[in-house]
Amino acid sequence: MVGRLSSQEKGLPPAEAARRKALGDFLRSARARVLPEMVGLPAGTRRRTPGLRREEVAQLCDISATWYTWIEQGRPVTVSPAVLARLASVLRLQRAERHYLFELADCSDPEHGAGQDGSLPPVLADCVHSITAAAYIMDRCWNVMSWNRAFLHLFDGWPERDDRPNLLRYIFLDPAARQLVVDWEERASRVVAEFRADVAAHAGDADVSELIHELQRESPVFAHWWTRHTVVDRAGGVRDFNHPADGRLSYQQITFRLATRPDCKLVMLLPAG
């Protein structure tokens, strides 16, 4: 039998307690929608409530019934990404629901970005072209998937010169970046820290590992900063450039994560006043 919450558990910060309660409420709601026969269990005798029992969910996810009950009760227990992934599968969660589950659990989805074919839906590419400020979309490896004319001009035609434009390869392997980016060495160190934070949940994925190994092999600067294990958010801020035709330019960088492609980001560079 699962006991009541201890005084320490009741003393969670309000925001943390609310997040855990929302997680428990969501799991109960999702559990109620799944019929036993949907997961290969016999319907059995009449049930007091619709859907699966807690014990059945726990059994299907290979965890203890007590521990699963604690999760639904909002107790301060740690749930691993693997367990969350099994819960998402057993409870037949759709993509948005799965994303919501991992958000509530404050955890990175190990399958984040999986199943994408590497191309952007045409509507996203069209969105970039409709923006007047310099803008581009990049994926989790910082491959530049789409860009507009303003971005192409700012980067002096770089994406069209490269058969696989990648922002990290440009910064660390293209000599033009050292001329274009003001305070290149300082920016390079921060870029490595931003990228490390960006791909923390996917560092073992083949495409990410291949890129990291390539940059470590080809760029001593990248290799130096990568071994420092510094991590920072990809925050906005002023970005300065020495443009070969327009001279010194300053922009305010703003980054958005795309709801329809959570593995991609839209980055805009707005002229700084």
C-alpha positions as CSV (number, residue, x, y, z in Angstrom):
1,M,0.0,0.0,0.0
2,V,1.3,3.4,-0.9
3,G,1.4,5.8,2.1
4,R,0.7,9.5,2.3
5,L,3.1,12.2,1.2
6,S,5.7,13.1,3.8
7,S,6.1,16.6,5.1
8,Q,9.3,17.0,3.0
9,E,7.4,15.9,-0.1
10,K,4.6,18.4,0.6
11,G,7.3,21.1,0.9
12,L,8.2,21.1,-2.8
13,P,8.4,24.5,-4.4
14,P,4.9,25.5,-5.7
15,A,6.0,25.4,-9.3
16,E,7.6,22.0,-9.0
17,A,4.6,20.6,-7.1
18,A,2.3,22.0,-9.8
19,R,4.4,20.4,-12.6
20,R,4.4,17.0,-10.9
21,K,0.7,17.2,-10.2
22,A,0.1,18.0,-13.9
23,L,2.2,15.0,-14.9
24,G,0.2,12.7,-12.6
25,D,-3.1,14.1,-13.9
26,F,-2.0,13.7,-17.5
27,L,-1.0,10.1,-16.9
28,R,-4.3,9.2,-15.3
29,S,-6.2,10.8,-18.1
30,A,-4.1,8.9,-20.7
31,R,-4.4,5.6,-18.8
32,A,-8.2,5.9,-18.8
33,R,-8.3,6.0,-22.6
34,V,-6.4,2.8,-23.1
35,L,-8.5,-0.4,-23.2
36,P,-6.9,-3.6,-21.9
37,E,-7.4,-5.3,-25.3
38,M,-5.4,-2.5,-27.0
39,V,-2.3,-3.6,-25.2
40,G,-2.9,-7.4,-25.4
41,L,-4.5,-7.8,-21.9
42,P,-7.8,-9.6,-21.3
43,A,-10.8,-7.4,-20.6
44,G,-11.4,-9.4,-17.5
45,T,-14.1,-8.7,-14.9
46,R,-16.0,-5.4,-14.8
47,R,-13.7,-2.5,-13.9
48,R,-14.6,0.3,-11.5
49,T,-12.9,2.9,-13.8
50,P,-12.3,2.9,-17.6
51,G,-8.9,2.1,-19.1
52,L,-5.9,0.4,-17.6
53,R,-5.2,-0.2,-13.9
54,R,-2.0,1.3,-12.4
55,E,-0.7,-2.1,-11.8
56,E,-1.2,-3.0,-15.5
57,V,0.6,0.1,-16.7
58,A,3.5,-0.6,-14.3
59,Q,3.7,-4.2,-15.5
60,L,3.8,-3.2,-19.2
61,C,6.5,-0.6,-18.5
62,D,8.5,-3.0,-16.3
63,I,8.4,-0.8,-13.2
64,S,6.9,-1.4,-9.8
65,A,3.3,-0.5,-9.2
66,T,4.3,1.5,-6.1
67,W,6.7,3.6,-8.0
68,Y,4.2,4.2,-10.8
69,T,1.6,5.2,-8.2
70,W,4.1,7.7,-6.8
71,I,4.5,9.3,-10.2
72,E,0.8,9.7,-10.6
73,Q,0.6,11.1,-7.1
74,G,3.1,13.8,-7.9
75,R,5.8,12.5,-5.5
76,P,9.4,13.8,-6.0
77,V,10.7,10.7,-7.8
78,T,13.0,10.7,-10.8
79,V,11.7,9.2,-14.0
80,S,14.3,8.1,-16.6
81,P,13.9,8.9,-20.3
82,A,13.6,5.2,-21.0
83,V,10.7,4.8,-18.6
84,L,8.9,7.8,-20.0
85,A,9.4,6.4,-23.5
86,R,7.8,3.1,-22.4
87,L,4.9,5.0,-20.8
88,A,4.4,7.0,-24.1
89,S,4.3,3.7,-26.0
90,V,2.0,1.8,-23.6
91,L,-0.4,4.8,-23.3
92,R,-0.5,5.2,-27.1
93,L,0.5,8.9,-26.9
94,Q,0.4,11.0,-30.1
95,R,3.4,13.2,-31.0
96,A,2.1,16.3,-29.2
97,E,1.1,14.2,-26.2
98,R,4.5,12.6,-26.0
99,H,6.2,16.0,-26.2
100,Y,3.9,17.2,-23.4
101,L,4.8,14.2,-21.3
102,F,8.6,14.8,-21.5
103,E,8.1,18.6,-20.9
104,L,6.1,17.9,-17.7
105,A,8.8,15.4,-16.6
106,D,11.5,18.0,-17.3
107,C,13.3,15.4,-19.4
108,S,14.7,15.1,-22.9
109,D,13.0,12.7,-25.2
110,P,15.6,10.1,-26.5
111,E,13.6,10.0,-29.8
112,H,13.5,13.7,-30.2
113,G,13.8,14.5,-33.9
114,A,13.7,10.8,-34.9
115,G,11.7,9.8,-37.9
116,Q,12.4,13.0,-39.8
117,D,13.6,12.5,-43.4
118,G,16.0,15.5,-43.3
119,S,13.9,17.8,-45.5
120,L,11.8,20.7,-44.5
121,P,8.1,20.9,-45.3
122,P,7.8,23.5,-48.2
123,V,5.6,25.8,-46.0
124,L,8.6,26.2,-43.6
125,A,11.0,27.1,-46.4
126,D,8.4,29.6,-47.7
127,C,8.1,31.1,-44.2
128,V,11.8,31.9,-44.2
129,H,11.6,33.5,-47.6
130,S,8.7,35.7,-46.5
131,I,10.8,37.3,-43.7
132,T,12.5,40.6,-44.6
133,A,15.2,40.3,-41.9
134,A,18.1,37.8,-42.4
135,A,16.7,34.5,-41.4
136,Y,17.5,30.8,-41.6
137,I,16.4,27.4,-40.3
138,M,18.9,24.9,-38.9
139,D,18.4,21.4,-37.6
140,R,19.9,19.8,-34.4
141,C,23.3,19.3,-36.2
142,W,23.2,23.0,-37.1
143,N,22.8,22.1,-40.8
144,V,21.3,25.2,-42.5
145,M,18.1,23.8,-44.1
146,S,16.7,27.0,-45.5
147,W,17.7,30.7,-45.8
148,N,16.5,33.9,-47.3
149,R,18.2,36.5,-49.6
150,A,19.0,38.8,-46.6
151,F,20.9,36.0,-44.9
152,L,22.7,35.0,-48.1
153,H,23.8,38.6,-48.5
154,L,24.9,39.0,-44.9
155,F,27.0,35.8,-45.2
156,D,28.4,36.9,-48.5
157,G,26.9,34.0,-50.4
158,W,28.3,31.3,-48.2
159,P,25.3,28.8,-48.1
160,E,25.2,28.7,-51.9
161,R,28.9,28.0,-52.1
162,D,28.6,24.9,-49.8
163,D,27.0,21.7,-51.0
164,R,26.1,20.9,-47.3
165,P,25.9,24.2,-45.5
166,N,26.5,23.7,-41.7
167,L,26.9,26.7,-39.4
168,L,29.6,24.9,-37.3
169,R,31.6,23.8,-40.3
170,Y,31.4,27.4,-41.6
171,I,32.6,29.0,-38.3
172,F,35.4,26.5,-37.7
173,L,36.5,25.3,-41.1
174,D,35.8,28.2,-43.5
175,P,38.5,31.0,-43.4
176,A,35.8,33.5,-44.5
177,A,34.1,33.2,-41.1
178,R,37.2,34.7,-39.3
179,Q,36.9,37.8,-41.5
180,L,33.1,38.1,-41.2
181,V,32.5,37.4,-37.6
182,V,33.7,40.2,-35.2
183,D,35.6,38.8,-32.2
184,W,35.7,35.4,-33.9
185,E,37.6,33.6,-31.1
186,E,35.2,34.7,-28.4
187,R,32.2,33.8,-30.5
188,A,33.7,30.4,-31.4
189,S,34.2,29.5,-27.8
190,R,30.5,30.4,-27.0
191,V,29.2,28.6,-30.1
192,V,30.8,25.3,-28.9
193,A,29.2,25.7,-25.5
194,E,25.8,26.5,-27.1
195,F,26.1,23.4,-29.4
196,R,27.0,21.2,-26.5
197,A,23.9,22.3,-24.6
198,D,21.8,21.9,-27.8
199,V,22.7,18.3,-28.5
200,A,23.1,17.0,-24.9
201,A,20.3,14.4,-25.4
202,H,21.7,13.3,-28.8
203,A,25.4,13.3,-28.4
204,G,25.5,9.5,-29.1
205,D,23.4,9.7,-32.3
206,A,25.4,8.9,-35.4
207,D,24.9,12.2,-37.2
208,V,25.8,14.2,-34.2
209,S,28.8,12.1,-33.3
210,E,30.1,12.2,-36.9
211,L,30.0,16.0,-36.9
212,I,31.7,16.3,-33.6
213,H,34.5,13.9,-34.6
214,E,35.0,15.7,-37.9
215,L,35.2,19.1,-36.2
216,Q,37.6,17.8,-33.5
217,R,39.8,16.4,-36.2
218,E,39.8,19.4,-38.5
219,S,39.6,22.3,-36.1
220,P,42.0,22.6,-33.1
221,V,39.9,25.5,-31.8
222,F,36.8,23.4,-31.8
223,A,38.7,20.5,-30.2
224,H,40.1,22.8,-27.5
225,W,36.7,24.2,-26.5
226,W,34.9,20.9,-26.8
227,T,37.1,19.3,-24.1
228,R,36.3,22.2,-21.7
229,H,32.7,20.9,-21.4
230,T,31.3,24.4,-21.0
231,V,27.5,24.7,-21.5
232,V,25.5,27.8,-22.1
233,D,22.0,28.5,-23.6
234,R,21.8,29.6,-27.2
235,A,20.6,33.0,-26.1
236,G,19.9,36.0,-28.1
237,G,22.0,39.1,-28.2
238,V,24.0,41.4,-30.5
239,R,25.9,39.8,-33.3
240,D,28.5,41.9,-35.1
241,F,29.9,41.4,-38.6
242,N,32.5,42.9,-40.8
243,H,30.7,42.6,-44.1
244,P,33.1,42.8,-47.2
245,A,30.8,45.3,-49.0
246,D,28.7,46.9,-46.2
247,G,31.3,47.3,-43.5
248,R,30.5,46.9,-39.8
249,L,27.0,45.6,-39.1
250,S,25.2,44.8,-35.9
251,Y,22.2,42.5,-35.5
252,Q,20.0,41.3,-32.6
253,Q,19.7,37.5,-32.8
254,I,16.4,35.9,-31.9
255,T,15.9,32.1,-32.0
256,F,12.6,30.2,-32.2
257,R,12.0,26.5,-31.9
258,L,9.5,25.2,-34.5
259,A,6.4,23.4,-33.2
260,T,6.0,21.3,-36.4
261,R,9.7,20.4,-36.4
262,P,11.0,20.5,-32.8
263,D,14.4,19.3,-34.0
264,C,14.8,22.6,-35.9
265,K,15.1,26.3,-35.0
266,L,14.3,29.5,-36.9
267,V,16.9,32.1,-36.3
268,M,16.4,35.8,-37.2
269,L,19.0,38.6,-37.3
270,L,17.3,41.9,-36.8
271,P,19.3,45.1,-37.5
272,A,20.3,46.5,-34.1
273,G,19.6,50.2,-33.6
